[in-house]
């Protein structure tokens, strides 16, 4: 395959990847909006939407495998295609975490929240931003953007620790709040895992360009 043709095929993969990333980002934000607004209809939409994300994952996987089998890309191109194969799995898992949040939303639909949700949506906004920026860094092969995005996880971890301590205090002071507090803790854990998967994307940016999987 001429270099220009291979470049075109990689660009098509990038476009598919960005489309999948946009869908995942929407799922994350919608799952938290459904939680905050106690919107069961939107939560069900997130759950239903997951099948379309799974479908685009399968489509991208098929294109990558065919490209490897028919064109035998070498060096940096091969690393990039193999990274995309792993990256779409991470994106699919992010979507699964969004579905899990939506399911908790449905479970809590008839309960009055113990407090206004502020920090959890803030965590989710940061995680969704990490997803978008990490994919931009991947497509642009921008190591500095990848490192900048990686560092956002520190803020997410800090908020997670703060919310954990706050919810633990609620549970100690009033055992009636244990069940709802536990649900919120699960949601925080799902968001934290989404951020970790976004960090994986950042790591792949470095790997493609340097062959090194570790952020420096």
PLY file of the C-alpha trace (Angstrom):
ply
format ascii 1.0
element vertex 216
property float x
property float y
property float z
element edge 215
property int vertex1
property int vertex2
end_header
0.00 0.00 0.00
1.40 3.44 -0.90
2.17 5.61 2.10
-0.52 8.14 1.13
-3.17 5.41 1.02
-2.15 4.05 4.43
-2.29 7.59 5.82
-5.83 7.96 4.46
-6.89 4.70 6.10
-5.42 5.82 9.42
-7.27 9.13 9.14
-10.51 7.21 8.66
-9.74 5.21 11.79
-9.09 8.47 13.65
-12.47 9.82 12.59
-14.19 6.65 13.75
-12.28 6.82 17.01
-13.31 10.44 17.62
-16.91 9.52 16.84
-16.81 6.70 19.39
-15.15 9.01 21.90
-17.85 11.63 21.41
-20.52 8.99 22.01
-18.79 7.86 25.20
-18.39 11.44 26.40
-22.12 11.99 25.84
-22.94 8.80 27.76
-20.84 9.95 30.71
-22.44 13.39 30.87
-25.96 12.07 30.31
-25.57 9.45 33.04
-24.60 12.13 35.56
-27.31 14.52 34.35
-29.86 11.75 34.80
-28.52 11.20 38.32
-28.58 14.88 39.25
-32.07 15.45 37.82
-33.36 12.00 38.83
-34.35 11.59 35.19
-35.19 7.92 34.65
-35.98 8.46 30.97
-32.49 9.84 30.32
-30.94 7.04 32.39
-32.72 4.47 30.22
-31.47 6.29 27.12
-27.88 5.87 28.35
-28.47 2.16 28.84
-30.06 1.77 25.40
-27.38 3.91 23.73
-24.67 1.50 24.86
-25.45 -0.95 22.07
-24.51 1.68 19.47
-21.19 2.25 21.21
-20.58 -1.50 21.19
-21.36 -1.59 17.48
-18.88 1.12 16.56
-16.26 -0.65 18.68
-16.80 -3.80 16.62
-16.63 -1.81 13.37
-13.32 -0.17 14.32
-11.88 -3.50 15.46
-12.80 -5.09 12.15
-11.16 -2.26 10.18
-7.97 -2.48 12.24
-7.66 -6.23 11.80
-8.25 -6.00 8.05
-5.67 -3.22 7.76
-3.06 -5.27 9.60
-3.85 -8.44 7.64
-3.88 -6.88 4.17
-1.32 -4.08 4.43
1.20 -5.36 7.00
2.00 -1.93 8.45
5.38 -1.50 10.12
6.91 0.34 13.08
4.97 3.42 14.23
1.95 2.61 12.03
1.66 -0.86 13.50
2.00 0.52 17.04
-0.75 3.02 16.29
-3.19 0.45 14.92
-2.52 -1.95 17.80
-3.02 0.93 20.23
-6.37 1.74 18.63
-7.43 -1.88 19.14
-6.69 -1.55 22.84
-8.05 1.97 23.09
-11.53 1.07 21.83
-11.75 -1.55 24.57
-11.02 1.18 27.13
-13.68 3.42 25.58
-16.22 0.60 25.67
-15.47 0.07 29.36
-15.99 3.78 30.02
-19.41 3.45 28.41
-20.13 0.44 30.62
-19.36 2.52 33.70
-21.81 5.15 32.42
-24.45 2.44 32.12
-23.75 1.36 35.70
-24.26 4.96 36.86
-27.54 5.11 34.93
-28.72 1.91 36.62
-27.98 3.39 40.05
-29.93 6.49 39.00
-32.95 4.30 38.34
-32.56 2.61 41.73
-32.48 6.01 43.46
-35.27 7.55 41.39
-37.84 7.65 44.20
-35.48 8.73 46.97
-34.85 12.23 48.21
-31.13 12.94 48.02
-29.43 13.66 51.33
-27.74 16.71 49.78
-27.43 18.59 46.50
-25.05 16.88 44.10
-22.15 19.21 43.34
-18.86 17.36 43.62
-19.97 14.21 41.78
-21.03 16.15 38.64
-17.77 18.10 38.90
-15.84 14.83 38.90
-17.81 13.62 35.89
-17.21 16.85 33.94
-13.47 16.48 34.51
-13.55 12.81 33.49
-15.48 13.60 30.30
-12.98 16.38 29.55
-10.15 13.88 30.03
-11.78 11.54 27.51
-12.08 14.30 24.90
-8.58 15.69 25.43
-6.91 12.29 25.55
-8.43 11.33 22.20
-7.43 14.69 20.71
-3.89 14.04 21.94
-3.98 10.57 20.39
-5.12 11.74 16.98
-2.75 14.73 16.97
0.10 12.65 18.42
0.52 15.44 20.98
2.60 14.18 23.90
2.36 17.46 25.82
-1.45 17.46 25.63
-1.43 13.82 26.76
0.68 14.72 29.79
-1.50 17.75 30.57
-4.62 15.57 30.36
-3.01 12.87 32.50
-2.52 15.42 35.30
-6.27 16.15 35.48
-6.65 12.81 37.21
-4.98 14.30 40.28
-7.90 16.70 40.73
-10.41 13.89 40.22
-8.67 11.79 42.88
-8.71 14.74 45.27
-12.46 15.25 44.80
-13.01 11.51 45.20
-11.16 11.52 48.52
-13.16 14.53 49.69
-16.51 12.96 48.75
-15.49 9.65 50.32
-14.72 11.31 53.65
-17.94 13.32 53.53
-20.12 10.30 52.77
-18.35 8.23 55.41
-19.21 10.93 57.95
-22.87 10.82 56.87
-22.94 7.05 57.35
-21.37 7.23 60.82
-23.67 10.02 61.99
-26.88 8.56 60.55
-27.09 4.84 59.68
-30.25 5.55 57.66
-28.03 7.23 55.08
-25.75 4.23 54.59
-27.55 2.78 51.56
-27.71 6.04 49.60
-24.19 7.01 50.60
-22.94 3.65 49.37
-24.66 4.21 46.02
-22.95 7.58 45.66
-19.61 5.99 46.53
-20.13 3.43 43.78
-20.84 6.26 41.34
-17.64 8.05 42.36
-15.73 4.81 41.84
-17.20 4.47 38.33
-16.13 8.03 37.47
-12.66 7.41 38.88
-12.30 4.32 36.69
-13.37 6.32 33.62
-10.57 8.77 34.39
-8.12 5.89 34.71
-9.09 4.61 31.27
-8.55 8.13 29.89
-5.07 7.99 31.41
-4.52 4.77 29.46
-5.27 6.68 26.26
-2.67 9.30 27.23
-0.18 6.52 27.87
-0.76 5.16 24.36
0.10 8.56 22.87
3.51 8.34 24.49
3.90 4.69 23.47
3.22 5.35 19.79
5.75 8.15 19.59
8.48 6.72 21.82
7.83 2.99 22.23
7.67 3.63 25.98
4.41 2.88 27.82
5.17 5.02 30.88
4.46 8.70 31.28
7.56 10.76 32.03
0 1
1 2
2 3
3 4
4 5
5 6
6 7
7 8
8 9
9 10
10 11
11 12
12 13
13 14
14 15
15 16
16 17
17 18
18 19
19 20
20 21
21 22
22 23
23 24
24 25
25 26
26 27
27 28
28 29
29 30
30 31
31 32
32 33
33 34
34 35
35 36
36 37
37 38
38 39
39 40
40 41
41 42
42 43
43 44
44 45
45 46
46 47
47 48
48 49
49 50
50 51
51 52
52 53
53 54
54 55
55 56
56 57
57 58
58 59
59 60
60 61
61 62
62 63
63 64
64 65
65 66
66 67
67 68
68 69
69 70
70 71
71 72
72 73
73 74
74 75
75 76
76 77
77 78
78 79
79 80
80 81
81 82
82 83
83 84
84 85
85 86
86 87
87 88
88 89
89 90
90 91
91 92
92 93
93 94
94 95
95 96
96 97
97 98
98 99
99 100
100 101
101 102
102 103
103 104
104 105
105 106
106 107
107 108
108 109
109 110
110 111
111 112
112 113
113 114
114 115
115 116
116 117
117 118
118 119
119 120
120 121
121 122
122 123
123 124
124 125
125 126
126 127
127 128
128 129
129 130
130 131
131 132
132 133
133 134
134 135
135 136
136 137
137 138
138 139
139 140
140 141
141 142
142 143
143 144
144 145
145 146
146 147
147 148
148 149
149 150
150 151
151 152
152 153
153 154
154 155
155 156
156 157
157 158
158 159
159 160
160 161
161 162
162 163
163 164
164 165
165 166
166 167
167 168
168 169
169 170
170 171
171 172
172 173
173 174
174 175
175 176
176 177
177 178
178 179
179 180
180 181
181 182
182 183
183 184
184 185
185 186
186 187
187 188
188 189
189 190
190 191
191 192
192 193
193 194
194 195
195 196
196 197
197 198
198 199
199 200
200 201
201 202
202 203
203 204
204 205
205 206
206 207
207 208
208 209
209 210
210 211
211 212
212 213
213 214
214 215
